[in-house]
């Protein structure tokens, strides 16, 4: 729960500190500019608010790790991705996008901090505890923070605790730990296909539980 608040606050602060021209630069998300990623974060914040306001009396069907589905087609077109790009362009001025993210994002942050960890919530046809749902978003926020700064070397990077927490969750999704030689950031970037592994990294991935056969993990 604390990592949710930490990583989300850090990501929102990083967006708030961007110069207008930064919104037109590429992000680490394939085909998306920084402005498209920022618009996606607005949609993510809305999803958090909707989910935390959707209680369920059923038993949990997923946890923070099984919330993520893997094995998608990297070449597949997602209609929501195309909509996000159009919505981002519709904002026109970067300050409008910043304002909306701060407004909705702050509300999502407060809702997460106030949530009962043991409460059950429904999302995407599944049921999770609020703690597991918000823990899943630690991985989401941290990966998107890395996407945000991929081509912005002066922007603040994700907090160390968030990187470590996101790595731990990605290892649960993968079913095996990443080699100790991988930094947390490298594990996240290589593990999700955001960066091609070096020859040494490929060799290391083949050892612990044959993790190399399972990465990159395409999360959805």
C-alpha positions in Angstrom: 0.0 0.0 0.0 2.8 2.4 0.9 4.7 1.5 -2.4 1.5 2.4 -4.3 1.5 5.9 -2.8 5.3 6.3 -3.2 5.5 5.2 -6.9 2.3 7.1 -8.0 3.4 10.3 -6.3 6.9 10.1 -7.9 5.4 9.4 -11.4 3.0 12.3 -11.1 5.7 14.6 -9.9 7.9 13.6 -12.8 5.2 14.5 -15.3 4.4 17.8 -13.5 8.1 18.8 -13.9 8.3 18.2 -17.6 8.8 21.1 -20.0 6.2 21.6 -22.7 8.6 20.4 -25.4 9.1 17.2 -23.6 5.5 16.1 -24.3 6.4 15.8 -28.0 9.4 13.5 -27.4 9.2 9.7 -27.7 8.5 7.6 -24.7 9.5 4.1 -23.9 6.1 2.8 -25.0 6.2 1.6 -28.6 4.6 4.2 -30.8 3.7 6.6 -28.0 5.0 10.1 -27.4 5.3 11.3 -23.8 2.0 13.1 -24.1 0.3 9.8 -25.1 1.8 8.1 -22.0 0.6 11.0 -19.8 -2.9 10.6 -21.2 -2.7 6.8 -20.5 -1.9 7.7 -16.9 -5.1 9.7 -16.7 -7.0 6.7 -17.8 -5.1 4.5 -15.3 -6.1 6.9 -12.5 -9.7 6.7 -13.6 -9.5 2.9 -13.5 -8.1 3.0 -9.9 -11.0 5.2 -8.8 -13.6 3.0 -10.5 -12.1 -0.2 -9.1 -11.8 1.0 -5.6 -15.5 2.1 -5.8 -16.5 -1.3 -7.1 -16.8 -3.5 -4.0 -17.3 -7.3 -4.3 -18.6 -9.9 -1.8 -17.0 -12.7 -3.8 -13.8 -14.6 -2.9 -10.7 -13.2 -4.7 -9.9 -14.8 -8.0 -6.6 -13.1 -8.6 -3.7 -11.7 -6.6 -1.1 -9.0 -7.4 0.9 -11.4 -9.6 -2.0 -13.2 -11.3 -3.7 -9.9 -12.1 -1.2 -9.7 -14.9 -1.8 -11.7 -18.1 1.2 -12.6 -20.2 1.8 -14.0 -23.7 0.1 -11.3 -25.8 1.0 -10.6 -29.4 3.5 -7.7 -29.5 2.4 -6.8 -33.0 -1.4 -6.8 -32.1 -3.2 -3.5 -32.4 -5.1 -2.4 -29.3 -8.1 -0.1 -30.2 -7.7 1.6 -26.8 -4.1 2.5 -27.6 -5.2 4.3 -30.8 -7.9 6.1 -28.8 -5.4 7.2 -26.2 -3.3 8.8 -28.9 -6.3 10.7 -30.2 -7.3 11.8 -26.7 -3.8 13.0 -26.0 -3.7 15.1 -29.1 -7.1 16.6 -28.2 -5.6 18.2 -25.1 -3.7 20.6 -27.3 -1.7 22.3 -24.6 0.5 20.3 -22.3 -0.7 22.3 -19.2 -4.2 20.9 -19.8 -2.9 17.4 -19.7 -0.8 18.1 -16.6 -3.8 19.7 -14.9 -6.1 16.7 -15.6 -3.5 14.2 -14.5 -2.9 16.1 -11.3 -6.6 16.4 -10.6 -7.7 12.8 -11.3 -4.3 11.4 -10.2 -4.4 13.1 -6.8 -7.9 11.7 -6.2 -6.7 8.2 -7.1 -3.8 8.6 -4.8 -6.1 9.6 -1.9 -8.4 6.7 -2.7 -5.6 4.3 -2.5 -4.3 5.6 0.8 -7.8 5.4 2.3 -8.6 2.0 1.0 -9.1 -1.0 3.4 -6.4 -3.4 2.4 -8.6 -6.4 3.0 -11.6 -5.1 1.1 -12.5 -7.0 -2.1 -12.9 -5.1 -5.3 -13.9 -6.1 -8.8 -12.1 -5.2 -12.1 -11.9 -6.8 -15.5 -14.3 -9.6 -14.4 -12.0 -10.6 -11.6 -11.9 -10.0 -7.8 -8.9 -9.0 -5.8 -8.2 -7.5 -2.3 -7.5 -3.8 -2.5 -4.0 -4.5 -1.2 -3.3 -6.9 -4.1 -4.9 -4.6 -6.7 -2.8 -1.6 -5.5 0.3 -3.7 -5.3 -0.2 -4.7 -9.0 -0.2 -1.0 -9.8 3.3 -0.6 -8.2 4.6 -2.5 -11.2 2.4 -0.4 -13.6 3.6 2.9 -12.2 7.2 1.9 -12.1 7.3 0.6 -15.6 5.6 3.7 -16.9 8.0 5.9 -15.0 10.8 4.2 -16.8 8.9 4.7 -20.1 8.5 8.4 -19.3 12.2 9.0 -18.7 13.5 6.7 -21.5 14.5 9.7 -23.6 14.5 12.3 -20.9 17.8 11.9 -19.1 17.3 14.9 -16.9 13.9 13.8 -15.6 13.8 12.2 -12.1 13.9 8.4 -12.2 11.7 6.0 -10.2 12.3 5.7 -6.5 14.6 2.8 -5.5 12.0 1.2 -3.3 9.5 1.2 -6.1 12.0 -0.4 -8.5 12.8 -3.2 -6.0 9.1 -3.8 -5.3 8.2 -3.9 -9.0 11.1 -6.3 -9.7 9.9 -8.6 -6.9 6.4 -8.7 -8.3 7.7 -9.2 -11.9 9.6 -12.2 -10.6 6.4 -13.6 -9.1 4.7 -13.1 -12.5 7.7 -14.8 -14.2 7.8 -17.6 -11.7 11.6 -17.3 -11.2 14.1 -14.6 -9.9 16.2 -12.6 -12.3 19.9 -13.1 -11.9 21.6 -11.1 -9.1 23.8 -9.4 -11.7 20.7 -7.6 -13.0 19.9 -4.2 -11.5 16.3 -3.7 -10.6 15.9 -1.4 -13.6 17.6 -3.8 -16.0 15.3 -6.7 -14.7 12.2 -4.6 -15.4 13.4 -3.3 -18.8 14.7 -6.6 -20.1 12.0 -8.7 -18.4 9.2 -6.8 -20.2 10.9 -6.4 -23.5 11.6 -2.7 -23.2 15.3 -3.4 -23.8 17.1 -6.1 -25.7 19.4 -8.1 -23.4 23.1 -8.1 -23.9 24.9 -11.3 -24.7 26.0 -11.6 -21.0 22.4 -11.0 -19.9 21.1 -13.6 -22.2 23.6 -16.1 -20.9 22.6 -15.3 -17.3 18.9 -15.6 -18.0 19.4 -19.2 -19.2 20.6 -20.3 -15.8 18.1 -19.6 -12.9 15.0 -21.7 -13.8 15.6 -21.1 -17.5 14.0 -17.7 -17.2 15.3 -16.8 -20.6 12.6 -19.0 -22.1 9.9 -16.9 -20.4 11.1 -13.4 -21.1 10.2 -10.9 -22.4 6.9 -11.0 -20.4 4.3 -9.0 -22.3 2.0 -7.8 -19.6 -1.7 -7.0 -20.2 
